[in-house]
């Protein structure tokens, strides 16, 4: 099995490099790769590389994810999140390869309190969500063999993330203000990578399992709840912080205006994924605790 991984140095790509390696011959690229083109803004180079590598599976972990910047940088966001994905889908279809792609809860309007199902009507609030939705649609319209995983609130142990930012701020300040009216489930890049590898093995023997799925850790919380869990866990591990739990103040989204509107409801219903692939997704606290342990015990 020949696998092409795009976006190898991102949060999800870094973990995929690990989880995909045992499945076959892995070629991992980023936008600076030399031998082949892994730059999703270079559409012709991307197509040429896929034709040269001739992978059985293309896993696209690359994306334009600067949500606020996308409101002004529309052309590049469209190129990377939609046009390049259409190229991947067309090449996958032509070569009979599988395409694995990651999308986002931002394709929805972000209202209500019910977890979004795969069949729910979409309604992106900004350019980022609109371009990610266009990428999904390009894959589906190509009729290539595919797996699309919509996810939310992704973090990785490598590099910066919300938890590390909260720990830094809690070590510098006596109090914090954190948004409490956006709800989702912090989802580890390692979980996404491991489920991806499991799903790839499954669709190879059962191609009818291909399609669109929601993939996120179990449970839900607000950013305020997330921050509180991080601070509480760190303190219990003996990590000194200036901010106590009672000094983390909840505030509405309106307290932090941004160019792009954020969804209040980022809940994703993962029942279909768990049933089809015989999976049990762990509570979000499990992954966050593991990440904090790895980070704080260094």
C-alpha positions in Angstrom: 0.0 0.0 0.0 1.4 3.4 -1.0 0.3 6.3 1.0 0.8 10.0 0.3 0.5 12.3 3.3 0.1 16.1 2.8 0.7 18.6 5.6 3.1 16.4 7.4 4.3 19.1 9.9 0.9 20.3 11.0 -0.7 19.2 14.3 -2.6 16.4 12.7 0.0 15.6 10.0 2.7 15.1 12.6 0.6 12.4 14.3 -0.5 10.9 11.0 3.2 10.4 10.1 3.3 8.1 13.1 0.0 6.3 12.7 0.2 5.7 9.0 3.7 4.4 8.9 2.8 0.8 9.7 0.2 0.6 7.0 2.6 0.7 4.0 5.1 2.8 2.0 4.6 6.4 3.2 5.6 9.5 1.4 5.1 12.5 3.6 5.2 16.1 2.2 4.8 19.7 3.3 4.8 22.9 1.3 8.6 23.0 1.5 9.3 19.5 0.3 12.0 19.2 -2.4 11.5 16.0 -4.5 7.7 16.4 -4.9 5.3 19.3 -4.5 3.3 19.3 -1.3 2.3 23.0 -1.6 -1.5 23.1 -2.0 -1.3 26.6 -3.5 0.6 25.0 -6.5 -2.2 23.2 -8.2 -0.3 21.9 -11.3 2.7 20.8 -9.2 0.4 19.0 -6.8 -1.3 17.1 -9.6 2.1 16.2 -11.2 3.4 14.9 -7.9 0.4 12.6 -7.4 0.8 11.2 -10.9 4.5 10.6 -10.2 3.9 8.9 -6.8 0.8 7.0 -7.8 -0.4 6.5 -4.2 -3.2 4.0 -3.2 -4.2 6.5 -0.5 -4.0 10.3 -0.4 -4.3 11.7 3.1 -4.7 15.5 3.2 -3.9 17.1 6.5 -3.0 20.4 5.0 -5.4 23.4 5.1 -5.7 27.1 5.4 -6.8 27.4 9.0 -6.3 31.1 9.9 -10.0 31.8 10.5 -9.8 35.6 10.9 -7.1 36.2 8.2 -9.3 34.2 5.7 -11.8 37.0 5.8 -9.4 39.2 3.8 -7.2 36.4 2.3 -10.1 34.9 0.4 -8.2 33.8 -2.8 -5.6 31.8 -0.9 -8.1 30.2 1.4 -10.2 29.2 -1.6 -7.2 27.8 -3.4 -5.9 25.7 -0.5 -9.2 24.6 1.0 -11.2 24.1 -2.1 -9.4 24.2 -5.5 -6.5 22.1 -4.3 -8.9 19.6 -2.7 -10.7 19.4 -6.1 -7.3 18.5 -7.7 -6.7 15.8 -5.1 -10.2 14.4 -5.7 -9.8 14.4 -9.5 -6.4 12.7 -9.3 -7.7 10.1 -6.8 -10.6 9.3 -9.1 -8.3 9.0 -12.1 -6.0 6.6 -10.3 -8.6 4.7 -8.3 -7.0 5.9 -5.0 -8.7 6.7 -1.7 -8.8 10.3 -0.6 -8.9 11.0 3.2 -9.6 14.6 4.1 -10.4 16.7 7.2 -13.1 19.2 7.5 -14.6 21.3 10.3 -17.7 22.1 12.3 -17.4 25.6 10.8 -19.4 24.3 7.8 -22.5 24.7 10.1 -24.2 27.9 11.2 -23.1 27.2 14.8 -26.5 27.8 16.4 -28.7 25.7 18.7 -27.5 23.2 21.3 -28.0 19.9 19.5 -24.9 18.1 18.2 -24.6 18.4 14.5 -25.2 15.3 12.4 -23.7 14.6 9.0 -27.0 15.1 7.3 -27.8 18.5 8.9 -28.0 21.5 6.6 -24.8 23.5 6.4 -24.5 27.3 6.7 -21.0 28.6 7.2 -20.5 31.9 9.1 -17.4 33.0 7.3 -14.8 32.4 4.6 -13.0 29.6 6.3 -16.1 27.5 6.8 -17.3 28.3 3.3 -14.0 27.2 1.7 -13.9 24.0 3.8 -17.4 23.2 2.7 -16.5 23.8 -0.9 -13.6 21.3 -0.5 -16.1 18.7 0.9 -18.4 19.2 -2.0 -15.6 18.9 -4.6 -14.7 15.5 -3.2 -18.3 14.3 -3.2 -18.9 15.6 -6.7 -15.8 13.8 -8.0 -17.2 10.4 -7.0 -13.7 9.3 -5.9 -13.4 6.8 -3.1 -13.2 9.0 0.1 -13.3 9.5 3.8 -14.1 13.0 5.0 -13.8 13.6 8.8 -15.4 16.7 10.2 -13.8 17.6 13.5 -13.5 20.5 15.9 -11.3 22.1 18.6 -8.2 20.2 17.5 -5.1 20.4 19.6 -1.7 18.7 19.4 0.9 18.0 22.0 3.5 19.4 19.6 3.6 23.1 19.2 1.3 25.7 20.7 -2.3 25.1 21.7 -5.1 26.5 23.9 -4.1 24.5 26.9 -0.5 25.7 26.8 -1.6 29.2 26.3 -3.8 29.0 29.4 -1.0 27.6 31.5 1.3 30.4 30.4 -1.2 33.1 31.1 -2.2 31.5 34.4 1.4 31.5 35.4 1.7 35.3 34.6 -1.6 36.7 35.8 -3.7 36.7 39.0 -7.0 36.2 36.9 -8.2 35.2 33.5 -11.3 35.9 31.4 -12.4 33.0 29.1 -15.4 32.6 26.8 -18.1 30.4 28.2 -20.8 30.5 25.4 -19.0 28.5 22.7 -19.4 24.7 23.3 -17.4 21.9 21.8 -15.1 19.0 22.6 -11.3 19.4 22.6 -10.0 16.7 20.2 -6.5 15.5 20.1 -4.5 15.2 16.9 -3.4 11.8 18.1 -7.0 10.6 18.3 -7.7 11.9 14.8 -4.6 10.1 13.5 -5.3 6.8 15.2 -8.9 6.7 14.1 -7.8 7.6 10.5 -5.4 4.6 10.4 -8.2 2.3 11.8 -10.7 3.6 9.2 -8.2 3.2 6.3 -7.7 -0.4 7.2 -11.5 -0.9 7.4 -12.4 0.7 4.1 -9.7 -1.4 2.3 -11.7 -4.5 3.0 -15.1 -2.8 3.2 -15.2 0.1 0.6 -18.9 0.7 1.3 -17.7 2.3 4.6 -16.4 5.3 2.7 -18.2 8.7 3.1 -18.6 11.6 5.4 -18.2 11.3 9.2 -18.1 13.4 12.3 -15.0 12.7 14.5 -14.4 14.4 17.8 -13.7 13.4 21.4 -16.7 12.5 23.6 -18.4 15.0 25.9 -18.6 18.8 25.7 -17.4 21.9 27.4 -16.9 25.6 26.9 -13.6 27.3 26.5 -14.0 28.4 30.1 -14.6 24.9 31.2 -11.6 23.7 29.1 -9.3 26.4 30.7 -10.6 25.5 34.2 -9.9 21.8 33.6 -6.4 22.6 32.4 -5.6 24.8 35.4 -7.1 22.4 37.9 -5.2 19.5 36.4 -1.9 21.4 36.4 -2.3 22.5 40.0 -3.0 18.9 41.1 0.2 17.9 39.4 2.0 20.4 41.5 2.6 22.9 38.8 2.7 26.5 40.4 0.2 29.0 38.9 -0.8 32.5 39.9 -4.4 32.1 38.7 -6.6 30.0 40.9 -9.8 28.2 39.7 -12.0 30.9 41.2 -10.1 33.6 39.3 -11.0 32.2 35.9 -13.9 34.5 34.9 -16.5 33.5 32.3 -17.4 36.0 29.6 -19.5 35.9 26.5 -18.1 35.8 23.0 -18.9 39.5 22.6 -16.1 40.3 25.0 -13.5 39.3 22.4 -14.6 40.7 19.0 -13.0 38.9 16.0 -13.1 39.6 12.2 -14.7 36.1 11.7 -17.7 35.0 13.7 -17.2 31.9 15.7 -19.9 29.2 16.1 -21.5 28.9 19.5 -22.4 25.3 18.9 -19.4 23.2 17.8 -20.9 19.9 19.1 -20.6 17.0 16.6 -22.7 13.8 16.8 -20.2 11.0 16.2 -22.7 8.1 16.5 -22.4 7.1 12.9 -18.6 6.9 13.0 -18.7 4.8 16.1 -21.3 2.4 14.8 -19.8 1.9 11.4 -16.2 1.4 12.5 -16.9 -0.3 15.9 -15.2 2.5 17.8 -15.6 4.1 21.3 -14.4 7.7 21.3 -12.9 8.6 24.7 -14.0 11.7 26.8 -12.2 14.8 25.9 -10.6 15.0 29.4 -8.7 11.8 28.7 -6.7 13.3 25.8 -6.2 16.6 27.5 -4.9 15.0 30.7 -2.5 12.9 28.6 -1.2 15.9 26.7 -0.8 17.9 30.0 1.1 15.0 31.6 3.5 14.8 28.6 4.0 18.6 28.6 4.3 19.3 32.3 6.6 16.4 33.1 9.2 17.3 30.6 
